[in-house]
Amino acid sequence: MSRNPKLDARAREILIGNDRGGYTVPTHGLYPFQWNWDSAFVALGFATFDHDRAWAEIETLVSAQWEDGMIPHIVFHQDDEGYFPGPRVWGTGRTPPTSGITQPPVLATIVRKLWEVEGADPACPRMQRLYRACLASHRWFHTYRDPLGNGLVMVTHNWETGRDNSSEWDDALARVDTSGVGSYQRRDTGHVDATMRPRQEEYDRYVAILQFGRASGWNHRTIADEGPFRMVDVGMSMELLRANRDLLVLAEALGETAAAQELRARIALSEHGMDWLWNEEASAYCSRDATTHESSGLVTNASFLAFYAGVGSAEQRARLIEALERISGSATYLLPSLEAESRAYDHRRYWRGPVWLVVSYMAAIGLDEQGYPQWAARIREDSARLIEKSGFYESFSPETGEGSGGPDFSWTAAMWLAWCGR
């Protein structure tokens, strides 16, 4: 039962208003195309009142899957001159045009949830098609994004992580050569306050990494081996492990014996490999530079996806809970994207502090599953309070609850309908 029928109605209005016919834009103006992990979470929102539309959201996304299995992070269904970098800048030569990178692999987890809500019938044709798409995507990750062979996920652009300007990437980004970037016109700062967005010198590095990919003809082997940005991301590593667990459930339901065996091996590899990301000093899982092997040493919201992935010894989990207790002392609202007083912390600037409800959702789900229901409830209640206070913004200050980024945001509306507003 919802706590606020008016917010229920408003959340549905946002999803319907951002619907462009089979896919949903994150918000009007700032993000005018289809984003990969946005669509996954948006499907959960649609599923609360239109299950067919929920399936369609994901089906539209995977219709742009590359032959090698990659599901791109943006699908440019329609051109929009108000966005940079648009399809001509990416130059992938795809139809429909797409970016040349991916995003967090959460689709299999969402597909399993949609399927189970409908009754978990193995004969469901929509589940079967999406199962095959997810399996191909996971194989792509294992082929191109596991250079250390330890079941973790290396990213070749910070945008792939979804946590675009996280402080975890600062040292690696500082090595990116921007001398050949040239001039370009950003569009994001024309839609929202520039103090909430990445700085210009950071954006130059993002563009330089993109230009390397385009110059390689979007050869994923070349990019993975020689690209200027190579980070093993704690967030995507945890998300892929969870997604492999969920895909295994689908494979077993379908009697896909060989695929199930393959997934079990990948799960075991990732479970064992995850300790490489553990940072003793930080008492948390942190991202590592794939080139230097240096740990970021930063406690972020992604650190707590360890519960979502089902990893960590009893001692490691206890120390993560201690970190969560410490963070709750400096944040009015959980779960901030970066611990206060960390390097470059800013409670208003994108992924350097603000609360993002989709990561809070995954962390809370994991905490509840792993025996910490009180923390799951705290994060859920805080998420609801943020929306009740400030509306359906892209993100929120963990200190004041002020909304930041784009307004009328699709995945925030979806999180209210599917999770924190219920």
Secondary structure, 3 states (H helix, E strand, C coil): CCCCHHHHHHHHHHHHHCECCCCECCECCCECCEEHHHHHHHHHHHCCCCHHHHHHHHHHHHCCCCCCCCCCCEECCCCCCCCCCCHHHHCCCCCCCECCCCCCCCHHHHHHHHHHHCCCCCCCHHHHHHHHHHHHHHHHHHHHCCCCCCCCCEECCHHHHCCCCCHHHHHHHHCCCCCCCCCCCCCHHHCCCHHHCCCHHHHHHHHHHHHHHHHCCCCHHHHHHHCCCCEECHHHHHHHHHHHHHHHHHHHHCCCHHHHHHHHHHHHHHHHHHHHHEECCCCEECCEECCCCCECCCCEHHHHHHHHHCCCCHHHHHHHHHHHHHHHHHCCCCCECECCCCCCCCCCCCCCCCECHHHHHHHHHHHHHCCCHHHHHHHHHHHHHHHHHHCCCCEECCCCCCEECCCCCHHHHHHHHHHHCC
